[in-house]
């Protein structure tokens, strides 16, 4: 399907990007160039095992650097682009929105221009097969009440600087498809979890706090609902969309695993009790409710029936099996995450700024 194809993956040292790189190279036999700026969330250790592998190459570069992007396209000569490079943490976007506008909007536009110039120079056969796959989020759709799901036609209604910047990038990709004919495809995913996730997000943060016997923070009353998608399932979906998705289409990717945040953390506590028992008592005793995030969206839920119907994809992991795999990975890979607590202040609380 993708064996032998040359795929440029931006943000490939990040959480989702590294899962994609491992899948493309290790499982599918693609030739991959990972391009990553290596900000706080980019970690070369996440690509361990790919060094020296035929078909894998890494370049440290900023997608906002237009001359560098043009040079990389000319040198690598890709058959496709999977664009995952993004600032992605809502709390950080509240504290510093310009970083999100720069990377997610300006960076995407810069990359689109580089891809467009490259695509125009391809032979008709290669040009027809070329794809620019933009990986986005369900947060662009806003928030849901108790019922309903996001579909590919749900109107955009972003509520945070992060989701607004991703909505803008989605629109830019669509515009380059309509205006210039660039063969684009967009995917919007639900909340990812799994190995190699930077420990500022809900599951790895509470996992690490629980292992340390520290308070496990839950925003507000823990009633906010998310649909949880195991990152390796997401990587498989992205590769399938790249290979078989229709040009100009959008595909939602979900985990079929809606959970309240408090239920996520409670389940996590039960897995920790089983795999890493705490002498002082059950991990649920550490759950602590903290001040809520400003403008915290109540509920997200993804309808991925289009992806299932057209391409035959479904998640392979349930939330319970995926969470257990995640906990075991963090237990087995302390050398990956422990340095992050010291060098990046990964567990610090952010995003408490409010309007006056």
Backbone torsions as a table, in degrees:
resi	resn	phi	psi	omega
1	UNK	NA	-55.0	177.0
2	UNK	-119.8	4.5	-178.8
3	UNK	-57.2	129.2	177.4
4	UNK	81.9	-11.7	179.1
5	UNK	-75.1	147.9	-177.1
6	UNK	-97.9	112.6	-172.4
7	UNK	-120.8	123.3	175.2
8	UNK	-90.6	120.7	-177.1
9	UNK	-113.8	112.3	175.7
10	UNK	-85.9	147.3	-178.5
11	UNK	69.1	25.5	-173.3
12	UNK	-75.4	-6.8	174.3
13	UNK	-96.9	3.6	177.1
14	UNK	-86.4	-172.0	-175.1
15	UNK	-62.9	-63.8	-178.4
16	UNK	-71.3	-40.6	-177.7
17	UNK	-59.4	-40.1	179.7
18	UNK	-68.4	-36.0	175.6
19	UNK	-63.2	-39.4	177.4
20	UNK	-64.5	-45.4	-179.3
21	UNK	-61.1	-44.6	178.5
22	UNK	-61.2	-40.9	-178.6
23	UNK	-68.0	-45.8	-177.7
24	UNK	-63.2	-45.8	-176.8
25	UNK	-79.5	-51.5	-172.3
26	UNK	-75.8	-35.8	-175.3
27	UNK	-100.2	-33.3	-170.6
28	UNK	-109.9	-11.6	177.1
29	UNK	73.5	25.9	176.6
30	UNK	-80.3	160.6	172.1
31	UNK	-97.5	120.5	-169.5
32	UNK	-123.4	131.2	167.6
33	UNK	-107.0	113.1	175.8
34	UNK	-88.9	125.4	176.5
35	UNK	-116.0	120.8	-177.0
36	UNK	-148.5	139.1	178.7
37	UNK	-76.8	-17.6	-176.5
38	UNK	58.8	55.5	168.0
39	UNK	-72.6	-169.5	-177.6
40	UNK	-55.2	-32.5	-174.7
41	UNK	-90.0	-7.1	177.0
42	UNK	-93.2	133.9	-172.5
43	UNK	-143.6	114.1	179.8
44	UNK	-61.0	-25.4	177.8
45	UNK	-62.6	-23.8	178.5
46	UNK	-70.5	-15.8	179.4
47	UNK	-103.5	9.8	179.7
48	UNK	-56.5	137.2	-178.1
49	UNK	102.4	-19.3	178.7
50	UNK	-92.8	-23.1	178.7
51	UNK	-56.9	131.5	179.7
52	UNK	83.8	-5.4	178.5
53	UNK	-78.5	133.6	176.5
54	UNK	-59.7	129.9	178.2
55	UNK	95.6	1.8	179.1
56	UNK	-119.6	138.2	176.9
57	UNK	-149.5	144.4	178.4
58	UNK	-121.5	138.4	174.0
59	UNK	-133.9	128.8	174.2
60	UNK	-84.4	117.2	-177.3
61	UNK	-160.4	157.5	-179.6
62	UNK	-100.7	126.8	-179.6
63	UNK	-65.5	-14.4	176.1
64	UNK	-80.0	-9.5	-178.6
65	UNK	-87.3	94.7	-173.5
66	UNK	-61.4	-46.9	178.7
67	UNK	-60.7	-38.4	-179.7
68	UNK	-68.0	-40.5	178.9
69	UNK	-63.9	-44.0	179.0
70	UNK	-60.6	-40.5	180.0
71	UNK	-66.2	-39.2	179.9
72	UNK	-67.3	-39.3	176.2
73	UNK	-62.2	-43.3	-179.0
74	UNK	-65.2	-38.0	-177.2
75	UNK	-76.1	-45.7	-174.4
76	UNK	-84.1	-29.6	177.9
77	UNK	56.3	59.7	-173.1
78	UNK	-71.7	154.1	170.8
79	UNK	-90.1	-16.4	-177.3
80	UNK	-161.7	158.8	174.5
81	UNK	-124.3	133.3	169.3
82	UNK	-115.5	110.1	-171.5
83	UNK	-98.2	101.8	178.9
84	UNK	-115.5	-7.8	-177.5
85	UNK	-64.2	123.2	-178.9
86	UNK	-167.6	149.6	162.1
87	UNK	-79.0	132.4	-166.5
88	UNK	-133.9	2.6	-174.9
89	UNK	-101.4	118.5	-175.7
90	UNK	-55.9	-44.6	-178.4
91	UNK	-59.2	-42.9	178.4
92	UNK	-65.6	-33.5	179.8
93	UNK	-68.0	-28.5	176.7
94	UNK	-68.7	-38.9	-179.3
95	UNK	-78.9	-33.0	-174.6
96	UNK	-144.7	73.1	-173.8
97	UNK	-65.4	-27.5	-175.9
98	UNK	-64.9	-33.2	176.7
99	UNK	-60.5	-34.9	-179.1
100	UNK	-73.8	-40.0	176.5
101	UNK	-64.2	-43.0	-178.2
102	UNK	-62.4	-54.0	-176.5
103	UNK	-72.7	-50.3	-170.4
104	UNK	-77.1	-31.7	-178.6
105	UNK	-99.6	-61.8	-178.6
106	UNK	-63.1	-43.0	-179.9
107	UNK	-61.6	-42.1	179.0
108	UNK	-64.8	-42.1	178.3
109	UNK	-62.3	-43.1	178.6
110	UNK	-60.8	-43.9	-179.8
111	UNK	-66.8	-39.3	177.9
112	UNK	-60.6	-41.1	179.3
113	UNK	-65.2	-40.3	177.8
114	UNK	-64.9	-42.9	179.7
115	UNK	-65.5	-38.6	-179.7
116	UNK	-63.4	-45.9	178.5
117	UNK	-61.8	-40.2	178.3
118	UNK	-65.7	-46.8	-176.9
119	UNK	-61.0	-40.5	-179.4
120	UNK	-64.0	-22.2	-179.7
121	UNK	-92.5	-1.2	-178.6
122	UNK	-80.3	158.0	173.3
123	UNK	-64.3	158.7	179.5
124	UNK	-54.1	-40.7	-178.9
125	UNK	-65.6	-47.7	179.6
126	UNK	-68.7	-36.5	179.6
127	UNK	-63.2	-37.2	178.7
128	UNK	-68.5	-32.3	-178.2
129	UNK	-86.2	-14.2	-176.3
130	UNK	-65.4	145.8	176.3
131	UNK	-138.9	143.1	168.7
132	UNK	-114.7	106.6	-177.3
133	UNK	-102.0	115.0	-179.5
134	UNK	-99.8	122.8	-176.2
135	UNK	-99.9	119.7	-174.3
136	UNK	-128.2	-163.8	-169.0
137	UNK	-129.9	156.2	174.8
138	UNK	-73.4	-11.7	-177.5
139	UNK	-67.9	-16.2	177.2
140	UNK	-64.2	-20.9	-176.4
141	UNK	-85.3	-5.7	-179.3
142	UNK	91.0	-137.4	-175.9
143	UNK	-130.8	153.5	177.4
144	UNK	-109.4	158.5	170.6
145	UNK	-84.5	-151.7	-175.5
146	UNK	-67.0	-25.2	-175.2
147	UNK	-126.0	170.1	176.5
148	UNK	93.6	165.4	178.7
149	UNK	-141.0	153.3	172.7
150	UNK	-73.8	133.0	170.6
151	UNK	-114.6	176.0	179.9
152	UNK	-65.8	-16.2	-179.7
153	UNK	-105.3	6.2	176.3
154	UNK	-61.8	130.8	179.0
155	UNK	-61.5	145.7	178.2
156	UNK	-73.1	138.8	179.4
157	UNK	-154.5	60.6	-175.0
158	UNK	-64.7	146.8	-173.7
159	UNK	-119.1	-9.1	-178.4
160	UNK	-127.4	161.3	174.2
161	UNK	-55.0	-38.2	177.8
162	UNK	-61.0	-55.4	-175.8
163	UNK	-66.5	-31.4	176.3
164	UNK	-65.4	-39.8	179.5
165	UNK	-68.7	-35.8	177.4
166	UNK	-71.3	-36.8	175.7
167	UNK	-61.2	-42.6	178.1
168	UNK	-61.1	-42.2	-179.9
169	UNK	-66.1	-37.3	175.6
170	UNK	-59.1	-45.1	-178.7
171	UNK	-65.6	-37.3	177.6
172	UNK	-63.1	-45.1	179.8
173	UNK	-60.5	-45.5	178.3
174	UNK	-61.2	-40.4	-179.7
175	UNK	-64.8	-40.1	178.6
176	UNK	-66.2	-29.3	174.7
177	UNK	-70.3	-48.0	-177.0
178	UNK	-71.9	-42.8	-173.2
179	UNK	-79.8	-44.4	-173.1
180	UNK	-106.9	-8.0	179.6
181	UNK	82.0	7.8	178.8
182	UNK	-59.3	130.2	-178.3
183	UNK	-74.2	97.2	-174.8
184	UNK	-111.9	156.5	170.0
185	UNK	-145.4	144.8	-176.6
186	UNK	-123.7	141.0	171.5
187	UNK	-127.9	143.0	178.1
188	UNK	-122.6	122.7	-172.6
189	UNK	-113.2	161.7	173.7
190	UNK	-87.0	-174.5	-176.2
191	UNK	-60.8	124.5	177.2
192	UNK	-91.3	152.1	171.2
193	UNK	-148.6	162.8	178.3
194	UNK	143.0	-169.4	-179.9
195	UNK	-60.7	148.9	171.9
196	UNK	70.5	24.4	176.0
197	UNK	-88.6	131.3	-178.7
198	UNK	-57.7	133.2	-170.4
199	UNK	-78.4	49.6	169.2
200	UNK	-115.2	-11.8	-178.9
201	UNK	-87.6	164.1	-167.3
202	UNK	-52.5	-54.0	-172.8
203	UNK	-71.0	-53.8	-179.5
204	UNK	-65.7	-33.3	178.2
205	UNK	-61.3	-49.6	-178.3
206	UNK	-71.9	-30.7	175.7
207	UNK	-61.1	-49.3	-178.2
208	UNK	-68.8	-39.7	175.6
209	UNK	-60.6	-43.4	-179.4
210	UNK	-63.3	-40.9	178.3
211	UNK	-63.1	-30.8	-179.6
212	UNK	-87.6	-2.4	-178.0
213	UNK	71.3	24.7	-179.0
214	UNK	-100.2	163.3	177.5
215	UNK	-55.8	135.3	-179.8
216	UNK	-100.5	104.7	-169.4
217	UNK	-78.8	137.3	174.3
218	UNK	-129.1	126.4	-177.1
219	UNK	-67.5	139.7	174.8
220	UNK	57.5	-126.2	177.9
221	UNK	-103.4	4.6	177.8
222	UNK	75.0	17.5	-175.2
223	UNK	-91.1	-7.7	179.0
224	UNK	-65.0	140.5	-171.7
225	UNK	-113.5	135.4	175.0
226	UNK	-132.8	155.5	173.3
227	UNK	-98.2	123.9	-170.5
228	UNK	-102.8	129.1	-174.7
229	UNK	-122.6	121.0	178.6
230	UNK	-67.7	132.6	-168.8
231	UNK	-60.7	-33.3	179.7
232	UNK	-71.8	-32.4	171.3
233	UNK	-62.6	-41.6	179.1
234	UNK	-62.8	-43.9	179.2
235	UNK	-58.8	-41.8	178.3
236	UNK	-64.1	-39.3	178.8
237	UNK	-65.0	-42.8	-178.0
238	UNK	-63.4	-42.4	178.2
239	UNK	-63.2	-39.3	179.4
240	UNK	-66.5	-42.2	178.1
241	UNK	-63.4	-42.5	178.5
242	UNK	-60.4	-42.6	-174.7
243	UNK	-78.1	-36.8	-169.6
244	UNK	-126.7	-6.4	-179.2
245	UNK	-66.0	150.4	-178.7
246	UNK	-81.4	137.5	-179.8
247	UNK	-58.3	135.6	177.9
248	UNK	84.8	-2.9	-177.0
249	UNK	-95.1	159.0	172.6
250	UNK	-115.0	140.8	179.3
251	UNK	-128.7	127.7	173.5
252	UNK	-84.3	140.8	178.6
253	UNK	-125.6	117.1	-178.7
254	UNK	-130.0	167.4	-176.3
255	UNK	-102.1	-2.8	-178.1
256	UNK	55.1	42.0	-174.3
257	UNK	-146.5	66.4	177.3
258	UNK	-70.4	132.4	178.2
259	UNK	-146.4	143.4	168.1
260	UNK	-70.5	149.4	-179.2
261	UNK	-56.8	-39.9	-178.9
262	UNK	-65.3	-34.1	178.9
263	UNK	-72.5	-34.2	175.1
264	UNK	-60.2	-48.8	-176.7
265	UNK	-69.4	-36.9	177.3
266	UNK	-63.3	-42.4	176.7
267	UNK	-64.4	-40.7	176.4
268	UNK	-58.7	-42.1	179.0
269	UNK	-60.5	-40.6	-179.8
270	UNK	-65.0	-39.9	178.0
271	UNK	-66.3	-41.2	177.1
272	UNK	-62.9	-40.3	177.3
273	UNK	-58.1	-34.7	-178.1
274	UNK	-79.2	-45.1	-172.8
275	UNK	-91.9	-25.2	-178.6
276	UNK	-144.8	68.9	-174.9
277	UNK	-54.9	146.6	-178.6
278	UNK	-108.1	123.5	-176.2
279	UNK	-62.3	-30.4	-176.2
280	UNK	-79.0	-6.0	179.8
281	UNK	133.6	177.9	-177.4
282	UNK	-62.7	149.4	-178.4
283	UNK	-64.2	-25.4	-178.7
284	UNK	-63.0	-20.7	176.7
285	UNK	-65.2	-16.7	-178.1
286	UNK	-88.7	-9.7	-177.5
287	UNK	-62.4	129.6	-177.3
288	UNK	-134.3	125.0	177.7
289	UNK	-83.3	132.4	-175.9
290	UNK	-124.9	169.2	-179.7
291	UNK	-53.1	134.5	-175.2
292	UNK	-72.2	158.4	173.7
293	UNK	-70.8	138.2	175.4
294	UNK	-59.6	132.4	177.4
295	UNK	65.5	30.3	-175.2
296	UNK	-64.1	114.5	178.6
297	UNK	-60.4	137.2	-173.7
298	UNK	-72.0	-50.6	-171.2
299	UNK	-148.8	138.6	169.0
300	UNK	-121.7	143.0	174.0
301	UNK	-153.3	134.5	-172.4
302	UNK	-108.7	130.9	168.5
303	UNK	-96.6	108.0	-179.1
304	UNK	-105.3	25.7	-176.2
305	UNK	-64.4	-29.4	177.8
306	UNK	-64.0	-44.2	178.6
307	UNK	-63.8	-40.1	179.0
308	UNK	-68.2	-43.6	-176.7
309	UNK	-68.2	-45.5	-173.6
310	UNK	-84.4	-36.7	-172.9
311	UNK	-118.4	-4.3	174.5
312	UNK	76.2	22.3	-177.8
313	UNK	-93.1	139.9	167.8
314	UNK	-143.5	151.9	175.4
315	UNK	-64.0	141.8	178.7
316	UNK	-90.5	-25.1	-177.5
317	UNK	-101.6	135.5	166.7
318	UNK	-77.5	168.5	178.0
319	UNK	-62.0	-39.3	-177.1
320	UNK	-66.9	-44.3	-179.7
321	UNK	-70.7	-39.2	179.0
322	UNK	-65.6	-39.2	-179.8
323	UNK	-67.0	-40.5	178.9
324	UNK	-63.8	-41.5	176.5
325	UNK	-62.1	-38.9	-179.9
326	UNK	-64.0	-49.1	-179.9
327	UNK	-60.0	-43.6	-178.9
328	UNK	-62.9	-38.3	179.6
329	UNK	-63.2	-43.8	179.7
330	UNK	-66.9	-34.3	175.6
331	UNK	-65.7	-36.7	-176.3
332	UNK	-85.9	-10.6	-172.0
333	UNK	-131.5	48.5	176.8
334	UNK	-59.2	-31.8	-179.3
335	UNK	-65.3	-19.2	176.9
336	UNK	-80.1	-45.3	-171.0
337	UNK	-99.1	-25.2	-177.4
338	UNK	-61.2	-41.3	177.3
339	UNK	-61.8	-28.8	-179.0
340	UNK	-65.7	-30.1	-179.6
341	UNK	-67.1	-26.7	-178.1
342	UNK	-92.9	-39.4	-172.3
343	UNK	-88.4	-24.3	-175.1
344	UNK	-123.4	5.8	-179.0
345	UNK	48.6	48.7	-169.0
346	UNK	-62.8	-29.4	-174.1
347	UNK	-93.1	4.8	-178.2
348	UNK	-68.2	143.9	178.2
349	UNK	-78.8	133.8	179.0
350	UNK	-133.3	172.8	171.3
351	UNK	78.1	32.0	179.5
352	UNK	-100.3	2.8	178.4
353	UNK	-63.8	139.6	179.2
354	UNK	-134.3	159.7	176.7
355	UNK	-69.0	146.8	179.0
356	UNK	-83.2	NA	NA
